[in-house]
Amino acid sequence: GSQPLRVACIGAGYVGGPTMAVIAAKTPPEAVQVRVLDLSAERIAAWNSERLPIYEPGLSELVFAARGRNLHFSTAIDDGIKWADIIFVAVNTPTKECGIGAGAAADLTYVELAARQIAAAADTPKIVVEKSTVPIRTAEALSAILEACGRTSFEILSNPEFLAEGTAVRDLCEPDRVLIGGDLKTERGRQALEALVELYAYWVPRERILTTNVWSSELSKLVANAFLAQRVSSINSISALCELSGAQIDEVARAVGLDRRIGPRFLQCSVGFGGSCFQKDILNLVYLCESFGLNVVADYWRSVIAINDWQKQRFTARILHSLYNTATNKKIAILGFAFKKDTADTRESAAIDVCGSLLQECAKLSIYDPQVPAEQIWSDLTRRCRRTRDELAAYVTLAATADEAAAGSHAIVILTEWDEFRTLDYSKMYKSMCRPAFLFDGRSVCDLKALSEIGFLCYAIGSPDDSRIQLR
Ligand code: NAI
C-alpha cells in the first residue's frame, strides 16, 4: 500500500522506548511510522531532548538518527491511538502493594487504564499488542474491556519482550526469538498476527519469529524469567558451599557450564539478582500456580527468591563479621548502585538491600555509581530505610569518583560489575584507607590475588576463605 503502517506504543519506559527506536531504525520511513506515547510529560520531553531518560549502550545514536524521521515521542495519547493501526501496550506492571495478592500478583491498573483509553479514543479497527509482562489470560481481560467499551473492533496479540537492560539495543536488533501469541482460530486473528510478523520480519529472520496461542506466549515470558533467575539462585546456593568447603565457584561454574546441556551463561555467582522483572515475574508465576492449587510448584519457584534474599543477607552479614562485628560510624565505600552494569536502573537492585542493612548498623556510606542519578539513590534509600533524606544525610554521602568514596574508608564494597571497577587504581585507593583495609567483591570483578598483595583483606562470593574452611 501507499500508506505507511502506523505503529503507536503506550508507555515510553525501558521497554517501550528502545523497542520502538529499533522498529523505527530498522524500517523505511515510507513503510513504517512510529509514535511513542506516555502520560509523563517529563519522560516525553527527555526522549525529545539530547539527554534521553534511560541509559542504554547504543540507544542515543539510534534515537537521534530516527527521531523526527519515523520516530516521534508525544503525550498526545488519544491522537496517537486514533492515528495508529497497531498499538503496543508497554506500561509498567509492578507487584501489587495492597489488597488481594499483595506482594505477589501483578498490578494491572496501568494496563487496564491503557486499555480503557484505547477503547475510548479508537474509531477504526486496531491491533492491540500486549508488550508488558502480564499474568496469563490478561489478553482476555483486555479484550473484554475493549469490546465492552469500544466502538470498533480490536484484535489482541501477546508479544512479550525478552530484552535485557544493559544490552537492550543488541537484544532488540538480534533477538534469539520474537514471540507472538494470537488467536489462531479466526481469520482476523491470523491476519493481525501476520501483520506483526511482517513488521518484525524487516530485520528478524522468519525462523526466529515464533507464533503461538496467546496464553502460551504470556506464560512463556514468566517462565523464561523464572528459569534465568533460577540459574542465578542455583549457582549462588553453591557459592555458599564453596566458601566453606574449599572449592572455588568460578572453577565449578566453568566445569559445569561446559556441559552442552547446561551451557556457560548465567552461571556467574553474585550478591544476588535485581532488576524490575525477575522477582516480580517469579512472584507472578507463584501466584498463578497457587491460584490453580499447584502449591508444590509454587514453593519450588518461591525458593528461587528465598535463595536470592538469603544471598544478599549472607553478603551483608559477612561484611559485618569481618569488620569485627561493628560497622557503627565506619566509613564504607559502596561501588555501584545499579542492579547491573550498563544501566542506570536501580529497581530491586541488591545495592538497595545491602546499603539498607549497613545503614541499620549505623555505618557511614559513601556511594559511587557511574550512571545512577543522585536523586534516584536518595529516593531508593529513603524508601528502603523509611527515613527522611535529612535523617539519612548524616550517614550517606554520594561520591563523584570511586577514589573519593574510598578515601578514609574501612572497606570497599563492590555491588555492580561496572567495567571501570576492574581497572581502578586499587593501590592508590588502599593508601587512602583505614587499616586494615577490606574489600568485599559482590560481583567477581577484582583480581583477589593482586589485591591481597596490595594489602587488602579480601572477600569474594564463592571463594574459599582459608580461616573458615571446614574440611572434614
Ligand atoms: P517503565 O516503568 O520504565 O515504563 C512504563 C511507562 O509507562 C512509564 O513511563 C509510565 O509513565 C507509562 N504509563 C503507565 N501507564 C500509562 C498510561 N495509561 N498511558 C500512557 N503511559 C503510561 O516500565 P518498563 O521497564 O518499560 O516495563 C514495562 C513492561 O515491560 C513491564 O510489564 C515489564 O515487566 C516488561 N518488561 C520489562 C523489561 C525490562 O528490562 N525493564 C524487559 C521485558 C519486559
Residues whose N, C-alpha, C, O or C-beta is under 5 A from the ligand:
A	BS01	NAI	I10 G11 A12 G13 Y14 V15 G16 L37 D38 L39 S40 R43 A90 V91 N92 T93 Y110 L113 A114 K131 S132 T133 E161 F162 L163 A164 E165 S276
